[in-house]
Amino acid sequence: MIWQVLEGLSRDSAKRLRFVPGIVYVDEGAACGQSPGDRARTLAEMKLILQTVGFPWHIVALEEVFSLPPSVLRYLAQEPSGTKGAYKAAVDSFLQQQHAPAEGEEQLSQPGSQDPQSPAGPPTAAQTEAQPPTAAQTEAQPPTAAQTETQPPTAAQTEAQPPTAAQTEAQPPTAAQTEALSRLFDSVKTLTAKEELLQTLRTHLILHVARTHGYSKVMTGDSCTRLAIKLMTSLALGRGAFLAWDTGFSDERHGDVVVVRPMREHTLKEVAFYNRLFAVPSVFTPAIDTKAPEKSSIHRLMEAFMLRLQAQFPSTVSTVYRTSEKLVKAPRHGSAGGPPGPRCLLCMCALDIDTADSATAFGAQTSHLSHMQPPTPPAEAPTTPCCSAGVGRAQGCCQGAEPCRREDPRAHVIEQLCYGCRVNMKDLPSLDPLPPYILTEAQFRSQRASVLQEMQEYLIDSDDEAQTGES
């Protein structure tokens, strides 16, 4: 996908793109079991390719999720798109920048002049590429690669030269962060839950990078084949309510950062032929499911099923893909553009919540959580306020020496997850290995819900007020 963007930015292109993309590479070696030496060699190869492409690039390690702020899990409203005059001004600015090559060449010939490759203004978009070979790979080469961000186009940036002003590389992760990440994935029981957790953490990290640099768009290189496999996998994992967001062209669940999938019309076979014919450089790294048996996870099983069926019936992938195009983004209550309601703590989709008396699997789980009681402390244990520690406990939930009437901390986190994320969390015995930003946000939401529930007791409903006026 990066090579196609590079062609779209060339002067010979019939429809020249009006943005300059950047690339972000997520190093997942710690989660995939790579040694430090292998990770260093992979990073060296990636830097060589990124410098050859000439786009602004960012390298981040997956261990950085342990330093993310809790705000990454919050929905941020998208800024207004602007007026018609603002769009005209942006077009005029772009036309002026097209006449800048001559000036840029003059500046390059003068020693000590300003670097023309430096960004001309704040970034406006972000492009990312996913991994066609496997769902868990994160390589930044055009066929399989990583995530990318963009900045406003300048004449010098359209050349295939490495813009030094926009190259950022995070500090190497500490040994404590690497150990914490390894301990997190080792505590997960099944490979299916590991792949879902890896995808969730990767998404949070990309979202944080996009917001930090002010980007508003993220493009992923998900192909038609990958989206068809993902659709069937999401159905098996209980995420049928979010198929339109997980496989659609655009995903607005984050609000200010929109995820788009422009490569969804191409199959993996077409991508492979393109890379072969145009000699696109590639870097292959082991994924979390490398050399795993076919039935080791739902992702692997569904991938083998779809590819085997595609070999016998060539229209299988296209049929499944066309079905996903017909899905409509319609929340349970209200429209997609309405005010955001309760959202899942991990995937950030609207909660598919049923009432406790609903005759569904989700309603049965909700009823079970509502009846969960904390373990009874031993008689000799000293009585201490439970609000001082734990996840999901609101301040003021205890009255002196009385025992707490609230559920255990795990129940507070589970009740903030959608059905699919709840199923995956069953394979995580303890919440302690989770990154701190997830636990902090869970505690914040629980406290906020407790305060709102207490405030409801002092509010007057409109119906009661109307009855009082009639009387």
N, C-alpha and C positions, 0 to 999 in steps of 0.2 A: 504494500500500500504506500509505503514511503516513496518508492520509485515512481509510482503513478502520480503522487503529489509533486515530486520533483519534475516530472514531465509537464505537469500542469502549470508549473511556475516558469517554465522556459519561455523565451521570447518567441519561439516558433509555434507555440500552442495556439490553437484557434480560439479557445476560451480560456484566457489566462486567469488563474486563481488569484484572489485578492487578499491573500494572507500568507504569512511565512510560518510554517509549522516548526515546532520543536519536538524533541524526543525525550522521554523519560524512561530509563531502564530500571526495573525493579529487580534487585538481586535476591533471589529466593533460595540461595544455596544452603542456608542453615536449615530451612524446612525440608529440603530435598535430600539432606544427608551428604552434601558435598564437603570435601576437606578444604581447609583454608588455601592450600596451594592451587587446587582446581578452581576455586572461586577467584583467586587472583589472576590466573591465566584467562579465565572467561572475561573478566573485567578488562584486561588488556586488549583482547580481541574486539570487545565491544567498543572501546574507546577508539580503536583504529577505524572501525566502520563508521562511527558517529562523526569523526573528524573528516572522513572522506565525503560523507553526505553533505556536510556543511550547514546543517540546521542547528539552532540552539538546542542543547541537550542537558539533561539532568540525570544523575545517577543516584539512586536511593537504595538502601538496604531494607529488607523486610523487617529487620529488628527495630526499625524506627517507629513501628506501631506502639512500642512501649513508652514512647515519649509524645504521642499524639494528644491534643487537647480534647476534652469531652465535647466541644462544640462541633467536632466533625460529624457527630451523630445527630445533629439538629438540622431541621429543615429551614433553609434560608430563602426568603422570598426573592424572586427574580426581579432585577431592576427593570424599569420600563424601557421599552425598545427605542424610544425617542420619537421625535416628530419628523415630518416629511422634510423640513428644512435641514435637520441634522443629517439625514441621509444624503441629501444633495451636497452638503458640505463634505461629508465623508468621500463621496464620489469625486468631487473636485480635488480633494487632497490626494486621492489615489492617482488621478490623472497628472497632477503635478509631480508625483514621485516617479512616474514613468519617464519624465524628462531628466531625471537625476543621474543616469549613468555617465554622461559626459562630465558632469561636475565631480562625480565620485572618482572617475579615472584621473582627473586633475589632482584631486586630493591625494590619491595613491602615489602620484609621481613626486609629490612634495614631501621631503623628509620632515618628520615631527608633526605632521598634520593629524587631525583627529581621525580615529579609526572609523571608516564609513560603515563598518559592519555592526557597530553598536546599535541597539534598538532605538527606533525613532520615537517611541511613545509607549504607553502602557499596553500590555497584551490584551487581545480581545477574544481569543479562542484557544482551544486546546484540542489536539488530536492524539489519539492513542491507537495502538495496534495490538491485537490479541494474538493468540498462538494457534495457527491451524493444526500443527502436528498433534498436540494434546491440549486438553482443556486447562492443564495446570502449568504449562510452560510460560515463561516470561522473557522472551528474547526480543531484542530490539531490531532484528533484521526485518526487511520488508515482508517476507512471507509469513513470519511467525511472531513478529516482534512486539515490542513493549508499548508503552504509552507515551503520547507526545502532547506538547502544548504549543501554542502559537503566539506570535506577536505581529503587530502591523507590518505590512510589507515595506521594505526599502529596496532601492535599486541594487545596492551592494549585497544585500542579503539573498537576493535571488541567485547569485553566483554560487557555485559549489566550493565555497571557501569556509573554513571553520570560524564562526563568529565568536571570538574569544570573550567578548563582553557578556555573553549569555550562557556560557558554559559553567555549570555548577556541579560540584561533586561533594556529597555529604561526607562528614568524617567517618572513618571506619567504625563499625559498631563495636561496642565494648564487649569484653568477655562475659560480663554479667547479662547483657542483653541477648547475646547469642545463646547462652545457657538457658535463659528464661524462655526463649522461643523454642528451643529443643525440648524443654520440659513440657511446654504447652502441647506440642504435637505428639509427644510420647504419651501424654495422659489420655489422648483421644483413642477410643477403642477400635473404631472401624475406619477403613480407608475412605469410605463414602463421606463420613463426617470430617475427615481431614481435608479432603478436596473442597468441601463446602466452606470450611473454616479458612482455608488458604485463599479462596476466591473472595471471601468477605473481607479479610484483612488487606488483601491487595487493593480492593475497591476503596476501602477507607483511606489507604495511603495515597492512592492516585487522587482522590477527592481533596485530600489535604494539600497536596502539591498544587493542584489547580487553583484552589482558593488562596493559597499563600502567594502565588504569582499573579493573581487577578484574572485568571482565565475563566471563560464562560462556556466553553465547548470542549468535549472530550470525544474523540473519534476512536472507535475500536475496529479492528480488522477482522471481526467475526465473519466467516464465510457462510454461504448457504448451507453447506454440509454441517458445519459446527452448530448453527442455529437450529437445524432440524434435530440434531442429537440432543441439544440442550432443551428443546421443547419436550421431547419424550422423557428426558431425565427429570425435568421439573415436574412433570405429571406424576412420575413415580415417587418423587420426594414430597408430594403434597403441596406444590406451589402452583397449582392450576389457576388460582385467582390472580396471579401476577405474570402470566405468560405474555400478556401484551407489553409489559414493561421489560421483561427479561429477554424477549426475542424480537421486539418491534424495532422500527427504524430509529425512533427517538425514545429516550427514557428521561422523564422530568421529575423523577422521585426526589432528587436532591434540591430542586428549586433553582438555585442560582447557577448550578453547573448542569448542563444538559449533555447526556451521553447519546451519541449517534453512531450508527453502524452502516457506513457507506459501502462496505464490501459484501453486503448480504446477498447480492445478486450473483456472485461468483462461487463456483464450487471449488473444493480442494484440488480437484484434478486440473482445473483451469489455472489455479494459482501455481501449482507445481510446474505446469508447462510454461507459464510466464517466467518463473524464476529460472527455469532451465534455458529458455531461448535468449533471455536478456542477461544471463550470467549475474544474477543478483546475489551478492555475498550473503552468507548465512552463518549464524553461530548457534550450534545445538548444545543444549544443556540438559541433563537428566531432570525429569519431572518427578513429582511425588509419587506417581503411579508407574514409573518406569520399571519394566520387567515384572510387573505385577500380573498375577493370573487373570484370566478373562472374567471370572466370577468373583474377583476380590472386592469390587465395588459396583454400585449401580451405574456410575459413570462409564466404567470400563465395559460392563455388560451391555449397556444400551448402545455404546459406540460400536462394539463388535456386531450387535444385532442389526443396526442400521446399515453399516458398511457391507455386511454379508448380504443383506436384503437388496441393497443397491446394486451389487454385482449381478444378482439374478434378475432384478427388475429395475432398469435404469431410471424409471420415473419415481422411485420411492422418495428420494430426498426432495425433489421438486414438489411432490404432492404434499408432503408434510410441511414444507416451507410455505407453500401457498396457503395452507390452512392457517398458519400463524399470522399471515397478513390480514386475515379477515377478523382477527380478534380486536375488540374495541376496548379502549381504556375507560371503563366505567366503574368508578368506586361504588361501594355498597350504598352510600348515602351522598347525594350531591354530585356535582360534575367534577371533571378532572381539574378544572381551573378554579374550583372553589377553595374555601379556606381549608388548610390541612387539618386532619383529625389525628387521632392516636396512630403512631407509627411504630413499626417493629424496631427493636433496639439494635438489631444487627443488619438486616437487609434494607431497613428504612422504607419499606412499603407500608401502605395503610393496613392496619390490623384487621384481619378477617375474623372478627369477634362475633360469636353467637352468645345468646343468653344462656344462663346456667341450665334452664329447663329445655333447651333445644335438643331435638332428637338427632344430633350429629356427633361425630367423633370429637370435634372441637368443643362442642357444648359439654360433652362428658368430661373432657379434660378440665374445662373451666370449673365445672361443678366439683371435680376432685380437688383442684387447687383451693377452692373456697373452703373446703372442709379440712384442709391440712392444718395440723396443730404443731407448734414447736415442741421439741423433746422436753420432757419434764426434768428440771435440774435436780440433782441430789439434795437431800435434806440438809447435809452438812455444808453445802456450798454457800458462800456469803451472797446476800442479796445485793445486786448492783444494778443500776439503771442500764437497760439493754440498748438505749439509744446512743450510748457512747461508742459503740463499735458495731460492725456488721454492715452488710449491704442491704439497701432497701428499707432501712428503718428510719422513720421520721422522728424528728426531735419532738419531745413532749408526748410520746406514746405511752409512757409509764407515769403513774401517779405515786410517787414516793416509793414505798417498799412493795407495792402490789406487783404481781407478775404481769408481764407483757401479754396482751391479748392478740398480738399480731402473729402472722405466719413466719416461718423460718426465712432466712435471707434468700435461699435458692428459689423459693416460691415467688418472691417479689421480682426476681429477674425473669423467671419463666413466664409470668403473666404479662410481661411486656414484649413477648415474642410472638410472631405469627406461627401458624401451624407447622410450616416447613422447618422453621428454625427451632421450634420446640422438639421436633423429632430428632434433629441433629444434636441438640444439647443433651439428649438422653445418653449419648455416648461420651459425655464429658462428666466424669464422676464428681469433680470438685470445681468450684468457680475460682479458686485461688490462682491458678495459672493464667487466667485471662488477663489481657492488658489492662492497666489501671483506668484508662479512659472509658472502657465499657462499664466497669463496676461503678465508677464515679457518676456517669450519666444515669445508670440504673437507680442509684441512690437519690440523685436529684429529681428524677421523674417520680419516684415513690413519695418523696417528701412533698413535692408539689401536688400530687394527687391527694395526699392526706390533708393538706391545707385547704384545697378546694372543697373537699368533702365536708370539712368542718365549717367552711364558709356557707355552704348550702343550707345549713340549719338556720342561718340568720337572714336568708334572702326570702323575699316575698314573691311568690309566683304571680304571673299576670292574671291567671284565672281567679286566684284568691282575691286579688285586688279588685277585679271586676265584680265579683260577688259582694264584696264589701261596699262598693259604690252603689250597687242596686239596692242593697238593704238600707 
